[in-house]
């Protein structure tokens, strides 16, 4: 019986390989991780995997829509397995922590382009910036 991860790969016509399964599992269990973290997580289960293989898998999974690459301004690219819902992110200016934010609710004039210049817009990306609770507590304690 195929696992959920195997079924995800087959659904987008990707071959089921050990590196792909390991990367998907790492991203399923860890949110918003950078490439070095993905490599370290994959090597726990698959110690001989090369760095280049993980890069290639991340690229293939992103292209296939199974993984989302996010890169807030000035930050290292991160990967997540939550895809297809156009959610947003909040980023701590101090420590760089990232959390998911479900789609904006209420009046949101900035989500509709005032001039789309002929583009067919299919997504609006919003990044909220601020200070996470841990960093805010640390600042008030000083």
Secondary structure, DSSP 8 states (H G I E B T S, - for coil): ---HHHHHHHHTT----HHHHHHHHHHHHSSSB-HHHHHHHHHHH-TT--HHHHHHHHHHHHHHTSSEEE--TTS--EEES--SS--EEEEETTT--EEEE----S--GGGS-S--TT--------EEEE--HHHHHHHHH-
